Amino acid sequence: MDVGSLPVELWRVILAYLPLPDLGRCCQVCRAWRELILSLDNTRWRQLCLGCSECRHPNWPSQPNLEPPSWREALKHHALASRTWAQNGPDHQSSACLLFFRRRKDRRVWHVGPGCEFETLRGALGVVGPYDRVVLHPGVYEEQAEVALKVPVELVGLGRLGEVALLVCMEQQCPTARLCNLVFMPPWFSTVVYKTTWGHVQLDNCNFEGAQLQIRGPGTCQARFCSFSQGSSAHLLGVVLSLLDSCDFSGSDTASVNVEGPPVSERNWACKHLACLARTFPSCAVSNSSSPFCPVAGSTGGPQPPGSNIKRDHVSIEDWQRRTGVDALCQGTVIEDGWSEGDHSEEESRNGENTKKHFTTDYKIPCDNHGLSHLLKPRADGSLPLASSPDPLPMTPEPLTFQQELERDPEAQMLATATLGCILRRCLFRDGKGGVHLSNYGQARLEGNIFRGLNYAVRCIQNSTIVMLRNEVCECRASGVFLRLSAEGLIAENNIHSNGEAGLDIRKGANPIIVCNKIHSGLRSGIVVLGKGKGSIRSNWIYNNKEAGVYILFSGNPVVSGNHIFQGQAAGIAVNENGRGIIKENVIKENQWGGIDIRRGGDPILKNNYICYGFSDGVVVGERGRGLIEGNHVYCNKGCGVWVMSSSLPQLLGNYINHNCMYGLAVFCRKDPENIEAREGNWQGQEGPGGEGGSGERRGVEGGGREGQENLNEEGELFAWESDLDSEDERHSARRSISVALVEANCMSYNGAVGLYVKSSEPLNVFANLVNNNHGTGIAVLQSSQLTRLVTNCVLENGRAGVTVERDCRVELRGNGIYENSGHGVSFYGSGQIVENDVFGNRGYGIQVTGSADIKVLRNRVQPAHGCGIAVVGPVKGVVHDNLLFQGHPGNKKTLLHMDPGNDNCVLRNNSILRHNNSYTSAPPWVLENPPPRPLASSPSGLSSSQYPSRLGISMTTRISATVESGCHSGSMFCSIL
């Protein structure tokens, strides 16, 4: 019959009455008929799929209201999956289908129930033949002893699910069996209702109520559309391969699924069929789609790392100030009692007025070719380098997609394609104690499941291996995923959110790969790594957690790279209590507290991160913090770029610290015992590790609004983590010995206050840094009872003085270039040395030495704009000799070398003064040669951090004891957390 003889709508009405076999026959008539039959997807195929008593809605139980892409494909998949149990036997290749139909022809159907052939299940099982079907009519069937299945058999409940209930304990002793449309409840003598040790069992549309399913390898199991409730669970011991698909687990007293033991070496016949069935599902491992997690609009980042996706979004500093309500200049902000960035000295103010006429190039000795000048010159394409750009970085590096991560990591690729152990797919775990528990080398693959309202979702311990792909883990009362005792695996593209503790908790040697997840909205931290936990944490979106996005402590040592960590209510990454780790190439932004917070023996390596737009400081190195901080971009934070305090030992190498609202780098080190507890935020009545009073660092990292520590020992367990830690000698045996804090080869520019602020009671080395265009002083040393060395730095075009040294400070200035600052070049009130510096073009004095300082001013080259070259004011002790002074503006009538009359304690000797001659009309005949302008080019790579490890062997790196003084920032947004 021609399809076109009737309207299509009428054909659809007629075909809607055909059963499934007749629809299949119509499909084989011709192409037109096939297309007509396929067009019935939302009508007849939907009716057939939902009317099948052996299955449920294709998206049950997690999304029962979401229609599948094709009802016909869903029904086809169900038909194929329901026949797995009958595919055992020898392979006959071409005659395989004939063998299958021969079995169907020989099968008998036995009815069990009142008025039927058999009234008891045991009686029917005593006479059934291989592959027979036993139909149980509605009723409750109870057996007082264990029932054995000795031949392959199919048990099917008649009617709706729930009308046939079995109170039995079955042991399968045959190669295969199928159970469908049944309710299992435990008999009086056992909670196990079904067990097999070597055969395959298929469970379709069954309910387990307070019962236990037990599968022991080489036995296998395939469960589809089953419900486990009222404390029911599935136990898989040494299984090679089992598949639990679209099952509902609720109300468990322990874990809903327990996987224990390594897969046994023996395989049963069903393994290859289950592996083939598992591969028919779309897999995350071969997904080519981009990451499903979208960044926050308007995100900004840094230069493009190799191989990353870059979102270009130009952001000017004015736009950021307007968006965040911040005045980045911070002018007039009181920084210390008795010292304000808003105050000028009287002399400096007068000089500032006089020098509103710029120090033109007609009188300036050229100094542009100093050793760090390449960091300031425009690039070949005309763009400005970071050090001289008035705008912050305009680009954001995006995390890699899952496919890109797999291409670069063979181990992750192998795990993503593995189909070994227990496979759980599209299941719902809800309202119970635990979801999935793996132990003793167990293996499991979890894909597309939902874990909601549990104590924990997944617990993986004792060398077990877990693969989690595209699951949702939410609203757990403790942490979402626990990994312990050398557990490992792949956790990728999951949505982990709204959990009571950490989203992921890694400890005791666990070493998972965690990539491309969305970890957010947690009531505590996003990821916690402690107790010698490891792991590779890459390309994740970690945001809006109440405490640290990533928290590393107690010898945790992960690799954290390529993540976006943002909008957290505490620190972005916190490293505490001897935590370690490699933290590189992350974008850490818009966090309420420090972008990275290091305290109490934390000793990480921070490389090439983008730490920006935070509501407090960029990097905080707190009490006894350590670490290598190298090649990072720290910018546009409301507080300081880097804040170092309290007995710390950091190394800062090759960082760009710019456009922060307050200091670029602040070093606070002198303790105030009276107020330290209040400032550090210690909790009353709480003792830190080892009985030390106060664990304020943890509060600074982990949420001051909560009482008590984060539950690092879940479920009430109490472990003495301190006893498991390495000794200090062992911990640092592989690291370079350091004794003095080192700040080397950094660029500190366009910050709202001082570029480098030092208030330290311990030694500090500051080498080869570029400090330019800050709104306050370039370098300010307010306290330095031990020697602070400022060597080969370039201090350029800052809004106030170039270098300021206050009373009672011990400072050495050697080999620096101090150019064109708006105040004095060097204002020195302390004691120490000013040796072999170039001080040119500053609007105040070149070098001013004041007070009762004990100072040596030797072999400097100085050219002021309008003021004195070198001024010795007050009862200064020391020597000023072998300096070379150049006249600046010809109209400058001030003495180039000045010392107050009556000062008998200071010796002026062998100083040279060069002035313009009367006929001077053009550029002066002076050029800085032998040596050229300082700082000298000791490292052609400039801020390239790769050159520095070999240079750091000379003990230049640091101990800084730092806490904020009683008058400093008391109660401020970024100091109170420390």
N, C-alpha and C positions, 0 to 999 in steps of 0.2 A: 504494500500500500504506500502510495506517495505521501510523504510527510506534508507536502504543501497543499494537499487536498482539504485540510482543515486548518483553522487558525491555531497558532502555537498555544494560545491560552487554553483552547479546548483540549488539545492534546495533553496538556499538563494536568488538567482535571481528570482525564481518563486514566493516565498513567499513575495517578496518585493512588489508585486502588490495587496496583500490582504488588505482590510480595517481592522480597529480595531476589529469589532465584529467577523470577520472570523478568525483573529489571535487568539482570545480568544477560539473559538471553536476548532481550531487545537491543542491548548495547552491541551485540555481535551481528546485527542485521546489515547495517551499512553505516557509513560515516555520518549521514544526516540523522539517523536514528541515535547514534552514539552521542552526537552533540545535543540532541533533544533530551536524552536521559540525563546527561551531565548538567543540563540547565535546571534540573529539579533539586539543586543542592539545598536551597533554603526552604524547601517544602517537603517532598517525599523523603529525601535522604535524611533530613533533620528528624522527621517523624520516626523513621526506622532506627536511627541512632539513639534517640531518647527513649524509644519503646523497648529497647533490648534489656532484658532482665539480668543479663550477665555483665553489664557495665553501667557506668553513670555518665553524667555530663563530661565531655572530654576535658574540661578545665576544672573539674572537681578535684580536690576540695578547696583549693586556694582561690580560684576565681570562677565560681560557678555561674556568674552572670555574664562572663565574657565569651562570646561565640568564637568557635575555632575558625581558622581561615577557610576550611572546607569540611562540611559535615560528611561528605562522601569519603574523603581521605581519613577522617577520624574513625569511621565505621570500618574502613578497609584495614587500618592499623589494628583495630581491636580484633578483627577476624583473624589476622595473621598471628597476633600475640596469643590469642586463646588456643591456638593449635600447637604451641611449642611442646607441650607435654607429650603429644603423640608422635613426635618426630624421632624417637629413638629407634635403634635397630641398625642393621648393616646398611651401608650406602650402596644403593643399586643404580645410581646415576640415572639413566634414562627411564628406569622402571620405578623410580622413587614415588611418583604420584600414583602408579598402579598399586604399589604396596600399601600406600595410605588408604586408597579407596577399598582395597581388599579387606583391610581391617575394619573399615566402617561397615562393610557388607556383612561381616561375621559378627558384629557387635550385637549384644542383646540389651534390652532395657528392663530393669527390675524395679518394681514399685514397692515402697516401704511405707506402711502406715495402717491405721485402722481400716479393716475390710480389704486390704491389699494382699499380695502374694506373701509378704513378710511383715510382721508387726514390729520386729526389732532390727536395728542396723547390724548387729552381730550375726543374726541369722542370714541376712542377705549377703554379707561378705563371705560367708562360708561356702556359697555356691557360685559366686560370680566367676566368669572367665576373664581372660586378659582383655582389657580395653572395654569392658562392659560399662554401661551407664546405670547408676543406681539413683532413682528419683525418690526423694523423701517428701512425702506429703506434709502439709502443715501440722505442727505438733512439737512436743519436747521429747527428745530421745536421750535417755540416760543409761549409761553402762557402769556397772559396779567394779569392773576390772579393765585393765588396759586392752585395747583392741588393736590387732595387728593387720596391716594391709600387706598381703603376701603376693598379690598379682596387681598389675597396672589396672587402675579403676578410676572412674569418674563419679564423684558424688555431687548431686545437684539438688538444691532445695526448690520445691515447687511453690509458686505464688510470689508475693512480694517479700523483699528482704526483711527478716525479723519474724516471719511466720514459721520458720523451721529453726529450732534450737537444739544444739548437741551439747550434752554434759558428758563428755567422753575424754579419754586420754588415748590418742592414736599414736602408734609407732609404725612408720613406713618401712617395710622390709622388701620393697620391690623397686624396680628401676624408675618408675614414674607414676604420678597420680595427679588428679585435678579435683579441686573442691570449689564449688561455686554456689553463691546465693545462700550461705549458711551463717548462723550465729553460733560461735563457740563460747562456752562458759566452762569454767573448771569444775571437774568432779570433786567429790569430797576428799579424795586421797591424793590429789596432785594439782598444782597450778599449771603444769605443762599440759596443753591440750593436743599439741601435735609436735612430733619430732622425727627427724630422719638423720641418718649418719652417712648415707652414701647415695641415695636416690635423689630424684628431682621432684619437687612438688610445685604445683601451680595453683595459686589462690586468686580467684576472681570474685569481686563483689561480696566479700565476707566481712563479718564483724567479730572482733575479739573483745570480750567483756571480762576484765579481771583475769585474763588468761595469758599464757606465755607460749610463744612459738619458738621452737629450738631447732636450729639447723647446724649440723656439725659436718665439716669437710671430710671427704670430698662431696658431701651432699650439697645440693643447690636449691634455690628457691626463687620463684617469680611470683610476686604479689602485686595485684592491680586492683585499684578502687576498693581497698580494704580499710576498715576502721579499727583502730586499737584504742580502747577507752577504759576508764575505771581501773587504771593501773596496769593495763596490758602492756606487753613489751615483746620485742623480737630479739632473740639471742643468736648470734652467728659466731661459731667457734671454728677458726681455721678454714673458713670458706674460701674457695678459689674464686667463685663468681656467683653473685646473687643480685637480683634486681627487684627493688621495691619502688613501684611507680604509682603516683597519684593516690597515696594512702594518707589517712588522717590519724594522727597520734595525739591524744588528749588525756589529761588527768593522770599522768604517770607518777608513781611514787619514787622511781629512780629514773634512769635513762630509758627513753622509749626504745632505742635501738642500741644494743651492745655488740660491738665487733671486737673479738678477742682472738689473739694468736695469729701467727703468720699463715698465709695460705699453704695448705698441704701440697705436696708434690704430685699427688695422684689427682687425675681429672676424671669426672664422670662424663657421660655422653652429652649432657645438656650444655656444657661450657661453651662449645663453639656456637651453638644456636643463640645463647644469651648474649655472647659477644657481638654476634651479627645483629641481634635485635637492638642492642645498646647503640650501635653505630647508625641505626636508621633515624635516630633523633638528631635534630640540629645541634651541633656542639659548639660551645664557646671557643674551643681550641682552634677552630678553623674560621672563626668569624673575621670578616674583613671590614666590618663596620667600624666607624670611629667610636671613640669613647662615649658612652651614654651619659656621662656626667658633665654638665655644663658649668663653666666657671661663672663667677659673679660678674655681672656687667660692670664695665669700667675698670677691670683689674689691670694692674700695671706690673711690669717686671723689669728684667735686665737684658743685656745683650744675648744674642742667640747662641746657645751651646751647640756643639756639633750634633746634627741629626735630630734636632728637636723641631716641633711645630711652633711657630711664632705668631702671636697675635699682635699686630701693630696698632697701637692706640696712643697717639701723642697726648701727653699730659703736661701742662706747664705748671710751675710752682704756684702761680696765682690761682689756677683752677683747683689745685689741691687745697690750698688755704681756704678758698671759698667753700669747697665741699665739706671740709672738716671743721670750719670755724676756727682756724688757727692762724694767729699772726706769727709767721715763721721768723720774723726779725727778733721778737722777744726783747726789744730794746727797753732798758730800764728795769728789767727783771732782777730782783735782788738774788744773787747767787750765794753769797756768804754774808754773815754778820760783819759789817764794817767794810765790805767790798762789793761794789755794784757795777754791773756792765753798763749802767746808765750814767756813770760818773766819769768825768774827765778831770785830769789834773789841771791846775790853773795855767801852767806853762803850755800844756798840750792844747788847751782851748784857744789860747792866744795864737799858737802856731797854726792851728786849724783854720782860724780866720784869715791869717796872713796867706796861707797856701791854698786858698780857694782859687787863686791863679795857679794853674797847674805847673808842676815841675816839668817844663817842656823839654823836648828832646834836644833843644839847642844847648842845654847845659848839662845834660845827663850823660854820664859815661855809660856806654852800652854794656849791659849785663845779661842780655837775652840768651846767650849761648852757655848758660851754666849747665851743670850735669843733669838736671831734671827738666830742662827746657823742652825736650821732646814730648813731655806729657801735656804741654800747654799749647803746642802749635797745631793749627788746623790740619785735618787729614787731607789726603790727596783728593778726596771727593768734595772738599770744602766744608765738611761737617766739623763741629767742634769736639775735641776729646772730652771725656768725662770730667777731667780736672778743671776745665775752663768753661764748661757749659752752664749757663744760668738756669737751665731746665733739668728736671730729673730724667731718668731713663724712660724712653717712650715705649718700650717693648716688653712683652710678657712671654717667657718661654712656657709653652704648654706641656703638660705631662704626655708621655708617649702613650699610644694606644696599646691595647692588649696584644694585637698582632705584631706591632713593632717590638714589644718586649719579648715575645716568643722568638722572633727572628734573631735577637741578640743574645738569647739565653737558651742554649740547648737543653739544660736541665729542666727548665720550666716547660719547654716544648714537649719533652718526654713525659712529664707528669700530666700535662694537659690532654695528651692523647691516650693515657693509660686507662685500661678497663680491667682492673684487677681488684678483687675483694668485693665488698658490698657497694652496690650502686643504688643511691637514693635519688629519685628524680621527681620533681613536681609534687612533693609531699608537704603536708602541713603539720607542724609540731606546735602545740598550743597548750597553755594552761596546765602545766605540769612542772615537775622538778627539773628534768633534763631532757635534752633532745637526743644527741648521738654521742656515745662514749666509745672511744677506741683505746685499746690497751694491749701491751705485750706483742708488739710488732703487727698489730692489726692494720688492715688497709681498707679505705673507703673512699668513694667518690660521691660528692653531694652536688647536685646540679638543679637549679631552679626551684629550690625548696623555700618555705617560709617558716621561720622560727619566731614565735611570738608569745610573750607572757610566761616564760619559763624562768627557772633559777639560772640556768645557763643553756646555751644552744648546743655547743659542741665542746667536748673535752677530749683531748688527744694526748696520751701519755705513753711512756715506756717504749720508745723507738717506733711508735706507730707512724703511719703515713696517711695524711688526709689531703684530698683534692676538693676544694670548694669553689664552684663556679656559679656566678649569677644567683646567689641566694639572698634572701632578705632576713636579717637578724635584728630583731627589735624588741624593746620593752622587756628585756631580761632583767631580773632583780639583781643579779651579780654581773660579772662580765659576760659578754656574748660568746667569745671563743677562747678557751684555755688551751695552751700548749705547754707540756711539761716533759721532763725526763727524756731529752734527746728526740722528741717528736719532730717531724718534718713534714713537708708537703707544699702544696700550692694553694694560695687563697687569692682568688682573682675575680674582679668585676662583681663583687658583692655589695649590697647596700646594708651597712651595719649602723644602726642608729637608735637613739633613745633608750640606751641601756643604763642600768643603775650604777654599774662600775665601768671599767674600761671596755671599749669595744673588743679589743684583742689583748690578751694577757699572756706574755711569753716569758718563760723562766726555766731554770734548771737545765740548761744546755739545749733547749728546743731551738730549731734552726729552720723556720719556714721561709718560703718566698711569698711575699705579700705585695701584689701588684694591682693597680688599676681598680681599687675599691673606693667606695664612697663611705667614709666613716665620719659620722656627724651627730650632732644634737645629743651627745651623751651627757649624763649627769655627773660624770667624772672625766677621766682622760679618754682620748681616742685610742691610743696604743700604749701599753705599759710593757717595758722590757726590763727584767731584773733577775737576780739570782743566777748570773752567768748565762742568761738567755742570749740568743743571737738572732739571726734573721736578716733577710734582705727586704727592706721596705721601700718600694719604688712606685712612682707614678700614681700615687693615690691622691684623692681629694679628701682632706681631713679638715673639718671646719665646724664651727659653732658648738664645740664641746665646752663644758663648764670649767674644766681644768685643762692641763697641758694637752696639746694635740698629740705629741709623742713624749712619753716620760721614761727616762732611762736612769736606773739606779741599781745599787747593790751588784756591781760588776756586770751589769748588762752591757752587751757589746754588739749592737746591730749595725748594719749599713743602711742609712736613711738617705735616699737619693731621688731627685726628680719629682718630689711631691709638691702639691700645693697645700699649704697649711695656713688657714686664714679664718678670720672672724671668731677666734676662740675667746672665751671669757677670762682666760689666764694667759700663760706663756704659750708660744707656738711649740717650742721644743724645750724640755727641761732635762738637765743632766745633773743628777744629785747622788749623794751617798756612794762615791767611788764608781759611778757609772762611766762608761767609755763610749765607743762607737765612732763611726765615720759618718759625718753629716755633710752631704755635698749636693750642690746643684738643685737645692730646693727653693721654692718661692714661699716665703714666710711673711705674711702681711696682715694688716688690719686686726692684729690681736690686741686685747686689752692691756696685757702686761708685756714683759720683754719678749722680743721675737725668739731669742734663744737665751735660756737662763742656766748658768753653770754654777754649782755650789758644792760644798762639803766633799771635796775630793773628786768631784766630777772632772774627767780628763778626756774630752772628746777631741776629734779632729774636725774642724769646720772649714770646708773649702767650697768656694765658688757658689755660695748661696746668695739669694736676693732677699734681703731683710728690710721691709719697707712698709710705710704707711701704718705703722703701729701707733697705738694710743699711749704708749709709754716709750721705753728705751728699745733700741734695736737689739743689742747684745748686752747681757748682764753677767759679769763674772763675780760671784758673791764669795762668801766665807770659804776659804780654802779651795776655791775653784782653780782648775788648771786648764790646759788645753792649747792646741795649736789652732789659731784663727787666721786663715790664710785665703787671700784672693776673693773675699766676699764683697758684695755691694750692699752697703748699709745706708739707707737714704729715706728721707721724708718721714721720719718718726717724730712724734710729738715731744718726746723727751730727748735724751742724748742718743748719739749713734752707738757708742760703746761705753758702758759704765763698769768700771773695775773697782772692786773694794774688798776689804777684809782678808788679809793674808793669802792673797791669790798668787798664782804662778802662771799667767797666760803668756802666750807669744802671739803678737799681732803682726802679721807679715803681708804686705801687698794688698791691703784692703782699700776699697773706695768708700769713704765715710763722708757723705755730703748731703746737703739740703735737709739736715735735721734741725728741729726747732730750737734746741738748746746746744749743749756742747757737742763737738764732734766726738772726742774721746775724753772722758772724765775719769781720773784716778783719785779715789778717796780712800785713805788708809788709816788715819788716826782714830782709835777707838774712844768712845765716850761711855765708860762703864755705867754711868748713872741712867742713861737713856737708851742704851743699846737694845735692851729687851723690847721696849716699846717700839723702837724704830724698826727692828727686824721682824716684828710681828709674831713674837712667840706666843704660844697658846698657854694660858694659865693652867697649871696643874698637869702639864704634859712634859715628859722628859724625852730628850733625843736619844739616839743610840749610844750605848755605853754609859748611860746615866747622866749625860750632859744635859744641863737645863736648856730647854728651848729647842724647838724644831721649826724656827721661823722660816728657814729656807723652804721647807716643804709648803708652808702656807703661801710663801711668795710664789710658788710654782703651782700649787694645787688647790687654790680656791679658799680664800680666807673666810667665806661666808659659811662654811660647813664646820661642824664640830668634829674633832677626832681625825685621825689619819685616814688616808685611803685604805680600803681593806686589802692590803697587800697579801694577806693570808686568807684566801677565800674560804667560806663555809666554816668560819670559826677556828680554822687550824692555826696553831701557834708555832712558828718556826723561828729559831734564833738565827736570822740571816747573817748577823755580824760574824758569827763563828765560822761561817762558810766563805768569808771573804779572803782574798789574797792579802798577804802582808804588804805594807808599803814598799819594802825592798823588792819583793817579787813582782809587784804590779808595774814598777817603773824600771825594771832591769833591762827591758828592751827599748826604753826611751832614752833620749839624750839627757844627761844630767843638767838641770837648770837651777840657777840660784838667784837670778836677777830678772825682773820683768823686762821684756823686750818689745819695743814698738818700732818696727823697721819697715821702711819702704811702703808706707801707707800714704794715701792721698786724703786729706781732710779739708774739705772746701765747702763754701756756701752754707755753713752752719749758722744757726741763729745767734749764737753767743760765741764763746771761745772755741778755737779749733781744738787745742789740746789743753786740758785743765788738770793740774797736778796738785794734790794735797796729800802728800805721801809721807809716811814715817819710815819707809824702807827704800832701798835703792831702785833706780829705774834707768833703763837705757833707751834713748830715743834717737834712732839712727836713720838717716837717708829718707826722711818723710817730706812730702810736699804739703805745706799748710798755707792755703791761699783763699782769698776772697771770703773769709768768715766775717760775720757782722761785728764780732767783738775782737779781742786780742788774738793774735795768732797762737802763741803759747803763753800760758799763765801758770807760774809756779808759786803757789801760796803757802805751801808747807813742804819741806823736804829736809828732814833732820839728818838723813843719810844722802849720799851723793846721787844727784840726778844728772845724767850725762846727755846733753843735747849736741849731737855730732852729725855733721854733713847734712843738715836739713835745709830746705828752702822755705822761707817764711815770706809770703808775697801778698801784697795788696789786701791786707786785712783792714777791717773797719776801725780798729784802734791801734794800739802798739803792736810791734812785731813780736817781741819777747818781753814779758814782765816777770821779774823775780822779786818776791816779797822778803821781808825781814826774816832772819833766822833760817834761811834756806841755804843749802849747799848745792851749788849748780856749776857745771862745767859746760861752757859754750865753746865748741871747737869746730872749725871748718864749715860753718853755716853761711848761707846766703840770705840776707834779710833785706828785702827790697820793697820800696814804695808802699809802706804801710801808712795809715792815716795818722798815727801817733808817733811816739819815739820808736826808733829801731829797736833799741834794747834799753829797758828801764830796770836797773839792777839795785836792789836794796839788800841783798844777802851777801854771802861769802862764796868765793870760788874763783873761777878763771874765765876770762873772755879772750880766747886765743884764736888767731888766724881766721877771723870771720870777715866777710864782705858785707858792709852795711851801707846801702846806697838808696838815695831817693826817698827817704822817709820824711814825713811832713813835720815831725817834731825833731828832737835831737837825734843824732846818730846813735850815740851810746851815752846814757846818763847813769852815773853811779852815785848813789845817795846814801845818807845815814852813816852808821858806824861800820860799814861793810869792810871785810878783809878780802881784798880783791886783787887779781893780777889781770891787767889789760895789755895783751901782748900781740904784736904783729898783725893787727887788724887793718883793713883798708876801709875808710869811711868817707862818704860824701853826703852831707845832709842837703835838704832842699833849701831851707831858710835858717834853721837853727844852728846850734853848736854841733861840731863834729863829735867831740868827746867832752862831757861836762862832769866834773867831780864836785859834788855838792855835799857840804857837811863834813864831819870828821871822819872821812874815809881813810882806811889804812890800806897800804899796798903799793903797787908799782904800776905805772903806765909808761911803757916804753916800746920803742921800735914799731910804732903805729904810723900809717901813712894816711894823711887827711887831705882830701881834695875839696876845693871850694865848689859850692853848688851855684846858685843864682848869683850873678855879679852884684846884684843889689843887696845881698845878704851882708849886713854889717856886723853880725855877731862873731865873736871869737871862735875860731874852729876848735881850739883846745883851751878849755876853761877849767880852773880850779879855784875854789873859794880861798880868799886871802887868809892867812893864819893857819892853814892846814900844814902842819909839819910832819904828819905821819904818812903822807903819800909822796912818792917819788916820781917825777916826770923826767924821762930820759930818752934821748935818741929818737924823738918823734919828728916826722917830716910833714911839712905843710906846703901844699902846692896851690897857688892862686892864679887866677887869670891875669894876663898882662893887660896893659892899658889899651892895646890895639886889638883886643879880642873882639871879633865880630861873628865868628862862625863856630862850628862845633869845636870843643876843646881838643887839644892834641894828646889827650890821655887815653890809653887803652889798657885794659887789665890783661897783662900777659905774665907768664911765669910766676905764679900759676894763673890760668884763666879764671873767669868768674866762678866763685864757689856757689854751691857745693860742687866738688869735682866729680867727673863721671866715672865713679868706681865700678858701676855695673851698667853695661850698655843695655841691658834688658829692662832698666827702669823698674817698674813695679811687677815685673814678671817673677812670680813667687817660686818658680822652679829652680832659680839659681841660689836660693838662700840656704837650704839645709847644709851645704858644705861650709858656709860661712858662719854657721851658728855654733860650731864646735867650741869656739872660745867663749867661755862661760859668760854670756851676755844676757841671760834671760831671767828670771826674776822671782822675787817674793814680794808681794805687795800686801801689806796688812791694811784692809780698808773697811771702815764703816763710816757712815755719814756722821758729821759732827752735829752737836745738839742744835746749832743754829741753822743748819743747812737743809733746806727743802723740807722742814718738819711738816709732816702731814701732806706732802705733795702727792700728786697722782702716781708718780713713778718711784718715789723714795719710800713711801709707806709699805710697799710690798716687800722691801728688802729686809 
